């Protein structure tokens, strides 16, 4: 089940890199570069960063027992934890 895209504004490179490291440490595969597919823990999502400040994440697959709201909340937490790092 695909969830609505999550769009983050004011995401500088340092925040994106922090998020990638945190996701990786949680066992989620995330490719290098500004776009691609991340996957782990039953979740598959596409991400695209515009190279300066806008990050879009679209959850394409998730376990049936996790709502889009919970999955979105978890992604937002990575942004909040890394913002300004």
C-alpha positions in Angstrom: 0.0 0.0 0.0 1.5 3.3 -1.1 1.3 6.2 1.3 1.0 9.9 0.5 4.4 11.5 -0.3 6.0 13.2 2.7 7.7 16.5 1.7 10.3 18.2 3.9 11.5 21.7 3.3 14.8 23.3 4.5 16.7 20.0 4.5 20.4 20.9 4.0 23.0 18.4 2.9 24.2 17.9 6.5 20.7 16.9 7.6 20.3 14.5 4.6 23.6 12.8 5.4 22.7 12.5 9.1 19.4 10.9 8.1 21.2 8.4 5.8 23.6 7.4 8.6 20.7 7.0 11.1 18.6 4.9 8.7 21.6 2.8 7.9 22.3 2.2 11.6 18.7 1.0 11.9 19.3 -1.6 9.3 17.6 0.3 6.4 19.5 0.1 3.1 19.7 3.6 1.5 21.7 4.2 -1.6 24.2 7.0 -2.1 23.1 10.0 -4.1 20.1 12.3 -4.1 17.4 9.7 -5.0 16.7 6.1 -4.9 14.9 3.4 -3.0 15.4 2.7 0.7 14.3 -0.6 2.3 14.4 -2.4 5.5 12.1 -3.7 8.3 9.4 -4.5 5.8 9.3 -0.9 4.5 10.2 0.1 0.9 10.2 3.8 0.0 11.5 6.1 -2.7 13.3 9.3 -1.7 14.4 12.3 -3.8 16.3 15.3 -2.6 16.5 18.3 -4.9 20.2 19.0 -4.1 19.5 22.0 -1.9 16.6 21.8 0.5 13.5 19.7 -0.5 13.3 16.1 0.4 10.4 13.9 -0.7 9.8 10.4 0.7 7.1 8.1 -0.7 6.4 4.9 1.2 5.6 2.2 -1.4 5.3 -0.9 0.8 4.9 -1.5 4.5 3.7 -4.2 6.8 -0.1 -4.4 7.0 0.0 -3.7 10.7 1.8 -0.4 10.4 -0.4 2.5 9.3 0.8 5.2 6.9 0.6 7.6 9.8 3.0 5.6 11.9 5.4 5.1 9.0 5.3 8.9 8.3 5.9 9.7 12.0 9.0 7.5 12.0 10.4 9.1 8.9 9.7 12.6 10.4 11.6 11.6 13.5 14.7 11.0 11.5 14.4 14.5 10.1 13.8 16.1 13.5 16.7 14.2 15.1 19.1 15.3 12.3 17.9 18.9 11.7 20.7 21.2 12.6 23.2 18.4 13.2 
